[in-house]
Amino acid sequence: MTRASRTFCVIALLAALGVAGCDEGPKPFQGWVEADLIFVGPDEAGRVETLTVREGDQIEAGKPLLSVDADLQKADVSAAEATLANARQVFQRAEMLLKSATGTQRDFDAAQAALREAEARVISAKTRLARRSLASPVTGLVQKVYFRPGEMVAAGRPVVAILPPGNVKIRFFVPETGLARVAYGDDVTVRCDGCTGLMSAKVSFIASSAEYTPPVIFSLEERSKLVYLVEARPSEPQRLKVGQPVDVFLSAKEAKP
C-alpha cells in the first residue's frame, strides 16, 4: 500500500468515526414515572363493610367508594338526640317560668346554653355517622386497595389509593453542569420502552439543593457529581405507568423515537 493510499484510509476512518459520533447524539437523562396518590380512609377505626372497586378500576368523583361499620356512631346519634329532647324541654320550662316572673334569668341562660350544646352534639354525631360511608373525592384510577370487606382498619389508615391523571409526574436528575439548560415551565421530550412515539412534558419543579453534597471546596471532579431533582408533568399521563423508566430530553431536537 502506497503512502497516499494509507493517508486516504486514515482520513476515511476518521470521517467514519465522526459520522458515527454525530449519529449517537446527546444522551438523555434517565428518569422514572411517579405519582401523587390520593388516599381514602375512615376518620375512626372500624371494620370495612362494603368496597365498590378493585385495583385497576376507573372511578368518578362523588361515586360511592366504601363503607365502614357504623353501629357505634348510630348509638351516639340516638344518645345525642335523647339529650337534645331533654334539653329542649328544660329550655321551654325555663322560658315559661321567666315569662311568668317565677323563674330567673340565670336559669333561663343555663337552659339555653345546655340546649345549644345538645344541638351541637347531635350535629357532630350525625357528621361522624355520615363519614362512615365514603365517596371518591376525585376522578381517577384505583391504584391500590389496602383493606377489604371484613378487615379492621385503624383511624386515619387508607383503604384505597386513587391516582388522578393530573397527578402523574416524571422525575429525573440533572447534573450541576446542565442545570442552566432547564427552567421551570420548560417543555421536555419523553421516550419510554414500548411507547408509540414521543410525548411532551412540562417542568413543574426543580430542587433548590443538590442531592449529593461534597466538601465545601469543590474541585471540577466533585462539581460534576452534583445532581438536582427535576419533575415534569406529562401531557399524556394515561400512556405512562407508575414506576416505568423513561428517557428525558431537554430539547425536542435531541430526541429520537
CORUR-V740521 format. One record per pair of residues at least 12 apart in sequence whose C-alpha atoms are under 10 Angstrom apart, sorted by the first residue. I is the first residue (numbers start at 0). J is the second residue. D is the distance in whole Angstrom. If there is no record, write none. Layout:
# CORUR-V740521
I_J_D + I_J_D
This chain:
# CORUR-V740521
24_252_10 + 24_253_7 + 24_254_9 + 24_255_9 + 25_248_9 + 25_250_10 + 25_252_10 + 25_253_6 + 25_254_9 + 26_246_9 + 26_247_9 + 26_248_8 + 26_253_8 + 26_254_9 + 27_188_10 + 27_189_9 + 27_190_9 + 27_245_9 + 27_246_6 + 27_247_5 + 27_248_5 + 27_249_8 + 27_250_10 + 27_253_8 + 27_254_8 + 28_170_10 + 28_171_7 + 28_172_7 + 28_173_7 + 28_174_9 + 28_189_10 + 28_245_8 + 28_246_6 + 28_247_5 + 28_248_6 + 28_249_8 + 29_170_9 + 29_171_6 + 29_172_7 + 29_173_9 + 29_244_7 + 29_245_6 + 29_246_5 + 29_247_6 + 29_248_9 + 30_169_7 + 30_170_5 + 30_171_4 + 30_172_7 + 30_173_10 + 30_189_9 + 30_190_10 + 30_191_10 + 30_228_10 + 30_229_9 + 30_230_9 + 30_242_10 + 30_243_9 + 30_244_6 + 30_245_5 + 30_246_6 + 30_247_7 + 31_168_9 + 31_169_6 + 31_170_6 + 31_171_7 + 31_191_9 + 31_230_10 + 31_239_10 + 31_240_9 + 31_241_8 + 31_242_6 + 31_243_5 + 31_244_4 + 31_245_5 + 31_246_8 + 31_247_9 + 32_167_7 + 32_168_6 + 32_169_5 + 32_170_6 + 32_171_9 + 32_230_10 + 32_231_10 + 32_232_10 + 32_233_10 + 32_236_10 + 32_239_7 + 32_240_7 + 32_241_5 + 32_242_5 + 32_243_5 + 32_244_6 + 32_245_7 + 33_166_9 + 33_167_6 + 33_168_5 + 33_169_6 + 33_170_7 + 33_230_9 + 33_239_9 + 33_240_8 + 33_241_5 + 33_242_6 + 33_243_8 + 33_244_10 + 34_162_7 + 34_163_9 + 34_164_9 + 34_165_9 + 34_166_5 + 34_167_4 + 34_168_6 + 34_169_8 + 34_170_10 + 34_232_10 + 34_236_10 + 34_240_9 + 34_241_7 + 34_242_9 + 35_160_10 + 35_161_9 + 35_162_7 + 35_163_8 + 35_164_10 + 35_165_9 + 35_166_5 + 35_167_7 + 35_168_8 + 36_139_10 + 36_140_10 + 36_141_9 + 36_142_8 + 36_143_9 + 36_159_10 + 36_160_6 + 36_161_6 + 36_162_5 + 36_163_7 + 36_166_7 + 36_167_9 + 37_135_10 + 37_136_8 + 37_137_8 + 37_139_9 + 37_141_10 + 37_142_9 + 37_157_9 + 37_159_8 + 37_160_5 + 37_161_5 + 37_162_6 + 37_163_8 + 37_166_9 + 38_135_10 + 38_136_10 + 38_142_10 + 38_143_9 + 38_144_10 + 38_155_10 + 38_156_8 + 38_157_5 + 38_158_7 + 38_159_6 + 38_160_5 + 38_161_6 + 38_162_9 + 39_64_9 + 39_65_9 + 39_133_8 + 39_134_9 + 39_135_8 + 39_136_8 + 39_144_10 + 39_155_9 + 39_156_8 + 39_157_5 + 39_158_6 + 39_159_5 + 39_160_6 + 39_161_8 + 40_64_10 + 40_65_9 + 40_66_9 + 40_67_9 + 40_130_10 + 40_131_9 + 40_132_10 + 40_133_8 + 40_145_10 + 40_146_10 + 40_152_8 + 40_153_9 + 40_154_8 + 40_155_6 + 40_156_6 + 40_157_4 + 40_158_5 + 40_159_7 + 40_160_9 + 41_65_9 + 41_66_8 + 41_67_7 + 41_127_10 + 41_130_7 + 41_131_7 + 41_132_8 + 41_133_8 + 41_152_8 + 41_153_8 + 41_154_6 + 41_155_6 + 41_156_7 + 41_157_7 + 41_158_8 + 42_127_8 + 42_130_7 + 42_131_8 + 42_153_9 + 42_154_5 + 42_155_5 + 42_156_8 + 42_157_10 + 43_67_9 + 43_72_10 + 43_127_9 + 43_130_9 + 43_131_8 + 43_152_9 + 43_153_7 + 43_154_4 + 43_155_7 + 43_156_9 + 44_67_9 + 44_68_9 + 44_131_10 + 44_151_7 + 44_152_6 + 44_153_4 + 44_154_4 + 44_155_8 + 44_156_9 + 45_66_10 + 45_67_6 + 45_68_6 + 45_69_8 + 45_70_10 + 45_71_10 + 45_131_9 + 45_149_10 + 45_150_8 + 45_151_6 + 45_152_6 + 45_153_7 + 45_154_8 + 46_66_9 + 46_67_5 + 46_68_6 + 46_69_9 + 46_146_9 + 46_147_9 + 46_148_7 + 46_149_6 + 46_150_6 + 46_151_4 + 46_152_6 + 46_153_9 + 47_65_8 + 47_66_6 + 47_67_4 + 47_68_6 + 47_69_10 + 47_131_9 + 47_132_10 + 47_146_7 + 47_147_6 + 47_148_5 + 47_149_5 + 47_150_6 + 47_151_6 + 47_152_7 + 47_158_9 + 48_65_8 + 48_66_6 + 48_67_5 + 48_68_6 + 48_69_9 + 48_131_10 + 48_132_10 + 48_147_8 + 48_148_5 + 48_149_6 + 48_150_8 + 48_151_10 + 49_63_10 + 49_64_8 + 49_65_5 + 49_66_5 + 49_67_7 + 49_68_9 + 49_132_9 + 49_147_8 + 49_148_6 + 49_149_9 + 50_63_9 + 50_64_6 + 50_65_4 + 50_66_7 + 50_67_9 + 50_133_10 + 50_144_9 + 50_146_9 + 50_147_7 + 50_148_6 + 50_158_9 + 50_159_9 + 51_63_7 + 51_64_5 + 51_65_6 + 51_66_9 + 51_134_10 + 51_148_10 + 52_64_7 + 52_65_8 + 52_140_10 + 52_141_7 + 52_144_9 + 52_159_9 + 53_140_10 + 53_141_7 + 53_142_9 + 53_143_8 + 53_144_7 + 53_147_10 + 53_159_9 + 54_140_8 + 54_141_5 + 54_142_6 + 54_143_6 + 54_144_6 + 54_145_10 + 54_159_9 + 54_160_9 + 54_161_9 + 55_139_10 + 55_140_6 + 55_141_5 + 55_142_6 + 55_143_8 + 55_144_10 + 55_161_10 + 56_139_9 + 56_140_6 + 56_141_5 + 56_142_8 + 56_143_10 + 56_161_10 + 57_138_8 + 57_139_6 + 57_140_5 + 57_141_6 + 57_142_9 + 57_161_9 + 57_162_9 + 57_163_10 + 58_134_10 + 58_135_7 + 58_136_10 + 58_137_8 + 58_138_6 + 58_139_6 + 58_140_6 + 58_141_7 + 58_161_9 + 58_162_10 + 58_163_10 + 59_134_9 + 59_135_7 + 59_136_8 + 59_137_7 + 59_138_4 + 59_139_7 + 59_140_9 + 59_163_10 + 60_134_7 + 60_135_5 + 60_136_5 + 60_137_4 + 60_138_5 + 60_139_8 + 61_133_9 + 61_134_5 + 61_135_5 + 61_136_6 + 61_137_7 + 61_138_8 + 62_133_9 + 62_134_5 + 62_135_6 + 62_136_8 + 62_137_9 + 62_138_9 + 63_132_8 + 63_133_6 + 63_134_4 + 63_135_6 + 63_136_10 + 64_132_8 + 64_133_6 + 64_134_5 + 64_135_6 + 64_136_9 + 64_158_10 + 64_159_9 + 65_131_8 + 65_132_6 + 65_133_5 + 65_134_7 + 65_135_9 + 65_147_10 + 65_148_9 + 65_158_8 + 65_159_9 + 66_129_10 + 66_130_8 + 66_131_6 + 66_132_4 + 66_133_6 + 66_134_9 + 66_148_9 + 67_128_10 + 67_130_9 + 67_131_5 + 67_132_6 + 67_133_9 + 67_148_9 + 67_149_9 + 67_150_10 + 67_151_9 + 67_152_9 + 68_128_10 + 68_131_7 + 68_132_9 + 68_149_10 + 68_151_10 + 69_127_9 + 69_128_6 + 69_129_9 + 69_130_9 + 69_131_6 + 69_132_9 + 70_128_9 + 70_131_10 + 71_127_10 + 71_128_9 + 72_124_7 + 72_125_8 + 72_126_9 + 72_127_7 + 72_128_5 + 72_129_9 + 72_130_10 + 72_131_8 + 73_124_8 + 73_125_8 + 73_127_9 + 73_128_6 + 73_129_10 + 74_124_9 + 74_128_10 + 75_120_9 + 75_121_8 + 75_123_9 + 75_124_6 + 75_125_8 + 75_127_9 + 75_128_9 + 76_120_8 + 76_121_6 + 76_122_9 + 76_123_9 + 76_124_5 + 76_125_6 + 76_126_9 + 76_127_9 + 76_128_8 + 77_121_9 + 77_124_9 + 77_125_10 + 78_120_10 + 78_121_9 + 78_124_9 + 79_117_7 + 79_118_8 + 79_119_9 + 79_120_6 + 79_121_5 + 79_122_9 + 79_123_9 + 79_124_7 + 79_125_9 + 80_117_8 + 80_118_8 + 80_120_8 + 80_121_6 + 80_122_9 + 80_124_9 + 80_125_10 + 81_117_9 + 81_121_9 + 82_113_10 + 82_114_9 + 82_116_10 + 82_117_6 + 82_118_9 + 82_120_9 + 82_121_9 + 83_113_9 + 83_114_7 + 83_115_9 + 83_116_8 + 83_117_5 + 83_118_6 + 83_119_9 + 83_120_8 + 83_121_7 + 84_114_9 + 84_117_9 + 84_118_9 + 85_113_10 + 85_114_9 + 85_117_9 + 86_110_7 + 86_111_8 + 86_112_9 + 86_113_6 + 86_114_5 + 86_115_9 + 86_116_9 + 86_117_7 + 86_118_9 + 87_110_8 + 87_111_9 + 87_113_9 + 87_114_6 + 87_115_9 + 87_117_9 + 87_118_9 + 88_110_9 + 88_114_9 + 89_106_10 + 89_107_9 + 89_109_10 + 89_110_6 + 89_111_9 + 89_113_9 + 89_114_8 + 90_106_9 + 90_107_7 + 90_108_9 + 90_109_9 + 90_110_5 + 90_111_6 + 90_112_9 + 90_113_8 + 90_114_7 + 91_107_9 + 91_110_9 + 91_111_9 + 91_114_10 + 92_106_10 + 92_107_9 + 92_110_9 + 93_105_10 + 93_106_7 + 93_107_5 + 93_108_9 + 93_109_9 + 93_110_7 + 93_111_9 + 94_106_9 + 94_107_6 + 94_108_9 + 94_110_9 + 94_111_9 + 95_107_9 + 135_159_10 + 135_161_8 + 136_161_9 + 137_161_8 + 137_162_9 + 137_163_7 + 138_161_8 + 138_162_8 + 138_163_6 + 138_164_8 + 139_160_10 + 139_161_6 + 139_162_5 + 139_163_4 + 139_164_6 + 139_165_9 + 139_166_10 + 140_160_9 + 140_161_6 + 140_162_5 + 140_163_6 + 140_164_8 + 140_237_10 + 141_159_7 + 141_160_6 + 141_161_5 + 141_162_6 + 141_163_9 + 142_159_8 + 142_160_6 + 142_161_5 + 142_162_6 + 142_163_10 + 142_241_9 + 143_157_10 + 143_158_8 + 143_159_6 + 143_160_5 + 143_161_7 + 143_162_9 + 144_157_9 + 144_158_6 + 144_159_5 + 144_160_6 + 144_161_9 + 145_157_7 + 145_158_5 + 145_159_6 + 145_160_8 + 146_158_5 + 146_159_8 + 147_159_9 + 162_241_10 + 163_236_9 + 163_237_10 + 164_233_10 + 164_234_10 + 164_235_9 + 164_236_6 + 164_237_7 + 164_238_10 + 164_239_10 + 165_232_8 + 165_233_8 + 165_234_9 + 165_235_9 + 165_236_7 + 165_237_9 + 166_232_8 + 166_233_10 + 166_236_8 + 167_231_9 + 167_232_7 + 167_233_7 + 167_234_10 + 167_235_9 + 167_236_6 + 167_237_9 + 167_239_8 + 167_240_9 + 167_241_8 + 168_200_9 + 168_201_10 + 168_202_9 + 168_203_9 + 168_230_6 + 168_231_6 + 168_232_5 + 168_233_6 + 168_234_10 + 168_236_8 + 168_239_9 + 168_241_9 + 169_189_9 + 169_200_8 + 169_201_9 + 169_202_9 + 169_203_10 + 169_229_8 + 169_230_5 + 169_231_5 + 169_232_6 + 169_233_7 + 169_236_10 + 169_239_9 + 169_241_9 + 169_242_10 + 169_243_9 + 169_244_9 + 169_245_8 + 169_246_10 + 169_247_9 + 170_202_10 + 170_204_9 + 170_205_10 + 170_228_7 + 170_229_6 + 170_230_5 + 170_231_7 + 170_232_9 + 170_244_10 + 170_245_9 + 170_247_9 + 171_205_10 + 171_226_10 + 171_227_8 + 171_228_6 + 171_229_5 + 171_230_7 + 171_231_9 + 171_244_10 + 171_245_9 + 171_246_9 + 171_247_8 + 172_205_9 + 172_206_9 + 172_209_10 + 172_210_9 + 172_225_10 + 172_226_6 + 172_227_5 + 172_228_5 + 172_229_6 + 172_230_9 + 172_247_10 + 173_205_9 + 173_206_10 + 173_209_10 + 173_225_9 + 173_226_5 + 173_227_5 + 173_228_7 + 173_229_7 + 173_249_10 + 174_209_9 + 174_210_10 + 174_222_9 + 174_223_7 + 174_224_7 + 174_225_6 + 174_226_4 + 174_227_6 + 174_228_9 + 175_209_8 + 175_222_7 + 175_223_6 + 175_224_8 + 175_225_5 + 175_226_6 + 175_227_7 + 176_222_8 + 176_223_7 + 176_224_9 + 176_225_8 + 176_226_9 + 177_223_10 + 177_226_9 + 177_227_10 + 177_249_10 + 178_205_9 + 178_226_9 + 178_227_8 + 178_229_10 + 180_249_7 + 180_250_9 + 181_202_8 + 181_205_9 + 181_229_9 + 181_249_7 + 181_250_9 + 182_201_10 + 182_202_7 + 182_203_9 + 182_204_9 + 182_205_8 + 182_229_9 + 182_249_10 + 183_201_8 + 183_202_5 + 183_203_6 + 183_204_6 + 183_205_7 + 183_229_9 + 183_230_9 + 183_231_9 + 184_200_9 + 184_201_6 + 184_202_5 + 184_203_6 + 184_204_9 + 184_231_9 + 184_232_10 + 185_200_8 + 185_201_6 + 185_202_5 + 185_203_8 + 185_231_9 + 185_249_8 + 185_250_9 + 186_199_7 + 186_200_6 + 186_201_5 + 186_202_6 + 186_203_10 + 186_231_8 + 186_232_9 + 186_233_10 + 186_234_10 + 186_248_9 + 186_249_7 + 186_250_8 + 186_251_8 + 187_199_6 + 187_200_5 + 187_201_6 + 187_202_7 + 187_231_8 + 187_232_10 + 187_233_9 + 187_247_7 + 187_248_6 + 187_249_5 + 187_250_6 + 187_251_7 + 187_254_10 + 188_200_6 + 188_201_9 + 188_231_10 + 188_233_9 + 188_246_8 + 188_247_6 + 188_248_5 + 188_249_6 + 188_250_7 + 188_251_6 + 188_252_9 + 188_253_9 + 188_254_7 + 188_255_10 + 189_231_10 + 189_233_8 + 189_245_7 + 189_246_6 + 189_247_5 + 189_248_6 + 189_249_9 + 189_250_10 + 189_251_9 + 189_254_8 + 189_255_10 + 189_256_10 + 190_244_9 + 190_245_6 + 190_246_5 + 190_247_7 + 190_248_8 + 190_254_8 + 190_255_8 + 190_256_7 + 191_238_10 + 191_239_9 + 191_243_8 + 191_244_7 + 191_245_5 + 191_246_6 + 191_247_9 + 191_256_9 + 192_243_9 + 192_244_8 + 192_245_7 + 192_246_9 + 192_256_10 + 194_238_8 + 194_239_8 + 194_245_10 + 194_256_9 + 195_238_9 + 195_256_8 + 196_255_9 + 196_256_6 + 197_246_10 + 197_251_9 + 197_254_8 + 197_255_8 + 197_256_6 + 198_233_7 + 198_234_7 + 198_235_7 + 198_236_10 + 198_238_9 + 198_247_10 + 198_251_10 + 198_256_10 + 199_231_9 + 199_232_9 + 199_233_6 + 199_234_6 + 199_235_8 + 199_247_9 + 199_248_10 + 199_251_9 + 200_230_9 + 200_231_6 + 200_232_5 + 200_233_4 + 200_234_5 + 200_235_8 + 200_236_9 + 200_247_9 + 200_249_10 + 201_230_8 + 201_231_5 + 201_232_5 + 201_233_6 + 201_234_8 + 202_229_7 + 202_230_6 + 202_231_4 + 202_232_6 + 202_233_9 + 202_249_10 + 203_229_8 + 203_230_6 + 203_231_5 + 203_232_6 + 203_233_10 + 204_228_8 + 204_229_6 + 204_230_5 + 204_231_7 + 204_232_9 + 205_227_7 + 205_228_6 + 205_229_5 + 205_230_7 + 205_231_9 + 206_226_9 + 206_227_6 + 206_228_5 + 206_229_6 + 206_230_9 + 207_227_8 + 207_228_9 + 207_229_10 + 208_225_9 + 208_226_9 + 208_227_7 + 208_228_9 + 209_224_9 + 209_225_6 + 209_226_5 + 209_227_5 + 209_228_8 + 210_224_9 + 210_225_7 + 210_226_6 + 210_227_6 + 210_228_7 + 211_224_7 + 211_225_6 + 211_226_7 + 211_227_9 + 212_224_9 + 212_225_7 + 212_226_9 + 213_225_8 + 231_247_10
